[in-house]
Amino acid sequence: MLHDRWLILRFRRGSQEAFRRIYEKYRDDLLRLAVSLLQDKSVAEDVVHEVFLSLIRARCTVCFR
């Protein structure tokens, strides 16, 4: 948990490496969850992709305030 907070802090400060590590840590779990809920792997992949894009957009919005 502490490691996740550290990654989030680094990501908020612009670390691409932190984002990569967050992505690698959570993508498979998120994809499994999305597939189980949506029953369609292609749609689930799109949803997970959008989740990570939203994370990037949210970070960029915070940076430019």
Phi and psi restraints in degrees (value plus and minus 20) as a CYANA .aco file:
   2 LEU   PHI     -83.7   -43.7
   2 LEU   PSI     -58.9   -18.9
   3 HIS   PHI     -82.1   -42.1
   3 HIS   PSI     -60.1   -20.1
   4 ASP   PHI     -82.6   -42.6
   4 ASP   PSI     -62.4   -22.4
   5 ARG   PHI     -82.6   -42.6
   5 ARG   PSI     -59.4   -19.4
   6 TRP   PHI     -84.1   -44.1
   6 TRP   PSI     -62.7   -22.7
   7 LEU   PHI     -82.5   -42.5
   7 LEU   PSI     -63.4   -23.4
   8 ILE   PHI     -82.8   -42.8
   8 ILE   PSI     -63.6   -23.6
   9 LEU   PHI     -80.1   -40.1
   9 LEU   PSI     -65.7   -25.7
  10 ARG   PHI     -83.2   -43.2
  10 ARG   PSI     -61.4   -21.4
  11 PHE   PHI     -81.4   -41.4
  11 PHE   PSI     -64.7   -24.7
  12 ARG   PHI     -81.7   -41.7
  12 ARG   PSI     -46.6    -6.6
  13 ARG   PHI    -109.7   -69.7
  13 ARG   PSI     -14.7    25.3
  14 GLY   PHI      83.9   123.9
  14 GLY   PSI     -10.8    29.2
  15 SER   PHI     -95.9   -55.9
  15 SER   PSI      94.6   134.6
  16 GLN   PHI     -88.3   -48.3
  16 GLN   PSI     -54.3   -14.3
  17 GLU   PHI     -82.6   -42.6
  17 GLU   PSI     -60.7   -20.7
  18 ALA   PHI     -84.2   -44.2
  18 ALA   PSI     -61.9   -21.9
  19 PHE   PHI     -82.1   -42.1
  19 PHE   PSI     -63.9   -23.9
  20 ARG   PHI     -78.1   -38.1
  20 ARG   PSI     -63.2   -23.2
  21 ARG   PHI     -88.4   -48.4
  21 ARG   PSI     -58.9   -18.9
  22 ILE   PHI     -82.1   -42.1
  22 ILE   PSI     -66.3   -26.3
  23 TYR   PHI     -78.6   -38.6
  23 TYR   PSI     -70.2   -30.2
  24 GLU   PHI     -84.4   -44.4
  24 GLU   PSI     -53.6   -13.6
  25 LYS   PHI     -91.7   -51.7
  25 LYS   PSI     -57.2   -17.2
  26 TYR   PHI    -129.6   -89.6
  26 TYR   PSI     -34.3     5.7
  27 ARG   PHI     -80.4   -40.4
  27 ARG   PSI     -64.7   -24.7
  28 ASP   PHI     -85.8   -45.8
  28 ASP   PSI     -62.8   -22.8
  29 ASP   PHI     -84.0   -44.0
  29 ASP   PSI     -63.3   -23.3
  30 LEU   PHI     -84.0   -44.0
  30 LEU   PSI     -59.5   -19.5
  31 LEU   PHI     -85.8   -45.8
  31 LEU   PSI     -63.7   -23.7
  32 ARG   PHI     -80.1   -40.1
  32 ARG   PSI     -63.8   -23.8
  33 LEU   PHI     -82.1   -42.1
  33 LEU   PSI     -66.8   -26.8
  34 ALA   PHI     -83.2   -43.2
  34 ALA   PSI     -61.4   -21.4
  35 VAL   PHI     -83.6   -43.6
  35 VAL   PSI     -62.1   -22.1
  36 SER   PHI     -86.2   -46.2
  36 SER   PSI     -52.6   -12.6
  37 LEU   PHI    -101.3   -61.3
  37 LEU   PSI     -57.4   -17.4
  38 LEU   PHI    -117.8   -77.8
  38 LEU   PSI     -39.0     1.0
  39 GLN   PHI      37.8    77.8
  39 GLN   PSI      10.0    50.0
  40 ASP   PHI    -172.1  -132.1
  40 ASP   PSI      90.5   130.5
  41 LYS   PHI     -83.6   -43.6
  41 LYS   PSI     -60.2   -20.2
  42 SER   PHI     -82.9   -42.9
  42 SER   PSI     -65.3   -25.3
  43 VAL   PHI     -85.7   -45.7
  43 VAL   PSI     -61.3   -21.3
  44 ALA   PHI     -80.9   -40.9
  44 ALA   PSI     -61.8   -21.8
  45 GLU   PHI     -81.6   -41.6
  45 GLU   PSI     -61.0   -21.0
  46 ASP   PHI     -82.4   -42.4
  46 ASP   PSI     -61.8   -21.8
  47 VAL   PHI     -83.7   -43.7
  47 VAL   PSI     -66.2   -26.2
  48 VAL   PHI     -83.5   -43.5
  48 VAL   PSI     -60.2   -20.2
  49 HIS   PHI     -78.2   -38.2
  49 HIS   PSI     -65.0   -25.0
  50 GLU   PHI     -84.6   -44.6
  50 GLU   PSI     -55.6   -15.6
  51 VAL   PHI     -79.8   -39.8
  51 VAL   PSI     -67.3   -27.3
  52 PHE   PHI     -90.5   -50.5
  52 PHE   PSI     -54.8   -14.8
  53 LEU   PHI     -83.5   -43.5
  53 LEU   PSI     -59.8   -19.8
  54 SER   PHI     -82.7   -42.7
  54 SER   PSI     -58.7   -18.7
  55 LEU   PHI     -81.1   -41.1
  55 LEU   PSI     -64.5   -24.5
  56 ILE   PHI     -84.2   -44.2
  56 ILE   PSI     -65.3   -25.3
  57 ARG   PHI     -81.8   -41.8
  57 ARG   PSI     -60.8   -20.8
  58 ALA   PHI     -83.5   -43.5
  58 ALA   PSI     -61.2   -21.2
  59 ARG   PHI     -84.0   -44.0
  59 ARG   PSI     -62.7   -22.7
  60 CYS   PHI     -86.4   -46.4
  60 CYS   PSI     -55.9   -15.9
  61 THR   PHI     -84.0   -44.0
  61 THR   PSI     -61.8   -21.8
  62 VAL   PHI     -84.3   -44.3
  62 VAL   PSI     -59.7   -19.7
  63 CYS   PHI     -86.1   -46.1
  63 CYS   PSI     -51.2   -11.2
  64 PHE   PHI    -120.0   -80.0
  64 PHE   PSI      -7.6    32.4
